[in-house]
Amino acid sequence: MHAIVIDKPGGPEVLAWRQVPDPRPERGDVIIDVAASAVNRADVLQRQGLYSPPPGASPYPGLECSGVVAEVGPDVEAFRPGDRVCALLTGGGYAERVAVPWQQVMRVPEGVDLVEAAGLPEVACTVWSNVFMTARLRKGETLLVHGGASGIGTLAVQLAKAFGSHVVVTAGSAEKIARCLELGADEGIDYREEDFSEKVRADVILDIIGGGYLAGNVRALKTGGRLVVIGMQGGTRGELDLGALLTKRASVHGTTLRARPVDEKGVIVRGVVDNVWPLLDAGAIRPVVHARVPMSDAAEAHRLLESGEHVGKILLVG
Ligand SMILES: NC(=O)c1ccc[n+]([C@@H]2O[C@H](COP(=O)([O-])OP(=O)(O)OC[C@H]3O[C@@H](n4cnc5c(N)ncnc54)[C@H](OP(=O)(O)O)[C@@H]3O)[C@@H](O)[C@H]2O)c1
């Protein structure tokens, strides 16, 4: 098969489409003929040599894919060759074939085309596990989503609205805020113009900035609020005002999805299929796709992501 290989860390030009050995199914694995994958910010960090694949993971980038089951290993009963699926991967999505534990495989939601489905697993699992399982967002509560126009943000906005929350986003332009409002957000804050911590009080904050926003995030939490940090685009360190945290009886969580064991990912995937997929089946929420780029030209897709112009997901079509 072909895959995107990274021989040395660097810019988008180091992503090379090359012939590599096919994956073999281990016990419990599903082999997928990949129709598409999608770009995540973590792939850029992997390309730059700043985020190594966890032990045992494929060396090729790609945290999600869609496609058709080609083969299943021993002990797989949930899927059969020919099934149209998408999957949460620990790596290896930028390829013509990938092996993945069956627990991380999902059916393609009704009404979503096979290629579009490639952009769902990573964002759906991240938003479901953090906003709903960890932070337990409830109906009527306010969710603040930083980077509302990101791949993660565009799904978080729609899902939180579908579950009856008030949703506030931050974004870096009036155009991006307008897109978030179209997706259902109630309010948008242009972080270049205004300090969000002066404008919003939230029960739950989904944060992708990390250190640079820590103080503001704690300030913006309501009593009993839950801050979940999933990204560190603004650095790994910040000052935590424990006085404010204790007074508000608030909590701060940090999580990553990729390094979790298969069983934990399986619990998240089942939660997604039970709670998020029915909304996609019914057309109540939808994948937001910015562009489709040929997988062999992954470099162009990375340039696009790094330009910051996108809203939603950039797909890599095999
Ligand atoms: N921990 C986990 O398990 C996990 C899983 C998936 C993703 N993530 C993280 O989630 C983040 C989003 O991922 P993605 O793939 O969806 O990336 P993406 O589409 O490239 O989104 C990045 C977003 O950051 C926004 N942004 C930049 N500076 C900002 C600021 N100061 N305030 C608010 N927003 C700002 C950008 O929007 P503007 O143009 O509006 O600035 C952009 O929409 C990444 O940091 C990624 O590493 C974590």
The ligand as a MOL file (V3000), in Angstrom:
LIG
                    3D

  0  0  0     0  0            999 V3000
M  V30 BEGIN CTAB
M  V30 COUNTS 48 52 0 0 0
M  V30 BEGIN ATOM
M  V30 1 N -6.4910 16.3990 24.1060 0
M  V30 2 C -7.0830 15.7770 23.1260 0
M  V30 3 O -7.4430 14.6170 23.2330 0
M  V30 4 C -7.3570 16.4910 21.8370 0
M  V30 5 C -8.0420 15.8380 20.7970 0
M  V30 6 C -8.2920 16.5480 19.6210 0
M  V30 7 C -7.8700 17.8610 19.5080 0
M  V30 8 N -7.2030 18.4480 20.5260 0 CHG=1
M  V30 9 C -6.7520 19.8520 20.4370 0
M  V30 10 O -7.8600 20.6480 20.1000 0
M  V30 11 C -7.4080 21.7770 19.3640 0
M  V30 12 C -8.2300 21.9290 18.1180 0
M  V30 13 O -7.9060 20.8790 17.2300 0
M  V30 14 P -8.3650 20.9090 15.7180 0
M  V30 15 O -7.7550 19.7320 15.0690 0
M  V30 16 O -9.8260 21.1280 15.6990 0 CHG=-1
M  V30 17 O -7.5520 22.1830 15.2050 0
M  V30 18 P -7.8890 23.3940 14.2590 0
M  V30 19 O -9.1100 23.1240 13.4360 0
M  V30 20 O -6.6530 23.7660 13.5580 0
M  V30 21 O -8.2440 24.5410 15.2770 0
M  V30 22 C -7.3490 25.3560 15.9470 0
M  V30 23 C -8.1600 26.5980 16.3340 0
M  V30 24 O -7.4730 27.3800 17.3070 0
M  V30 25 C -8.0620 28.6500 17.2360 0
M  V30 26 N -7.3100 29.6340 17.9990 0
M  V30 27 C -6.0150 30.0050 17.8220 0
M  V30 28 N -5.6730 30.9340 18.7620 0
M  V30 29 C -6.7740 31.1160 19.5310 0
M  V30 30 C -7.0540 31.9330 20.6890 0
M  V30 31 N -6.1180 32.7150 21.2300 0
M  V30 32 N -8.2870 31.8730 21.2320 0
M  V30 33 C -9.2390 31.0620 20.7320 0
M  V30 34 N -9.0430 30.2610 19.6430 0
M  V30 35 C -7.8120 30.2950 19.0680 0
M  V30 36 C -8.1030 28.9050 15.7260 0
M  V30 37 O -9.1560 29.7660 15.4370 0
M  V30 38 P -9.0180 31.3150 15.0230 0
M  V30 39 O -8.5760 31.4150 13.6060 0
M  V30 40 O -10.4020 31.7750 15.2310 0
M  V30 41 O -7.9920 31.8920 15.9140 0
M  V30 42 C -8.4620 27.5140 15.1780 0
M  V30 43 O -9.8510 27.4370 14.8790 0
M  V30 44 C -5.9170 21.5800 19.1010 0
M  V30 45 O -5.2100 22.3280 20.0510 0
M  V30 46 C -5.7580 20.1020 19.3240 0
M  V30 47 O -4.4370 19.7690 19.7030 0
M  V30 48 C -6.9330 17.7830 21.6750 0
M  V30 END ATOM
M  V30 BEGIN BOND
M  V30 1 1 1 2
M  V30 2 2 2 3
M  V30 3 1 2 4
M  V30 4 1 4 5
M  V30 5 2 4 48
M  V30 6 2 5 6
M  V30 7 1 6 7
M  V30 8 2 7 8
M  V30 9 1 8 9
M  V30 10 1 8 48
M  V30 11 1 9 10
M  V30 12 1 9 46
M  V30 13 1 10 11
M  V30 14 1 11 12
M  V30 15 1 11 44
M  V30 16 1 12 13
M  V30 17 1 13 14
M  V30 18 2 14 15
M  V30 19 1 14 16
M  V30 20 1 14 17
M  V30 21 1 17 18
M  V30 22 2 18 19
M  V30 23 1 18 20
M  V30 24 1 18 21
M  V30 25 1 21 22
M  V30 26 1 22 23
M  V30 27 1 23 24
M  V30 28 1 23 42
M  V30 29 1 24 25
M  V30 30 1 25 26
M  V30 31 1 25 36
M  V30 32 1 26 27
M  V30 33 1 26 35
M  V30 34 2 27 28
M  V30 35 1 28 29
M  V30 36 1 29 30
M  V30 37 2 29 35
M  V30 38 1 30 31
M  V30 39 2 30 32
M  V30 40 1 32 33
M  V30 41 2 33 34
M  V30 42 1 34 35
M  V30 43 1 36 37
M  V30 44 1 36 42
M  V30 45 1 37 38
M  V30 46 2 38 39
M  V30 47 1 38 40
M  V30 48 1 38 41
M  V30 49 1 42 43
M  V30 50 1 44 45
M  V30 51 1 44 46
M  V30 52 1 46 47
M  V30 END BOND
M  V30 END CTAB
M  END
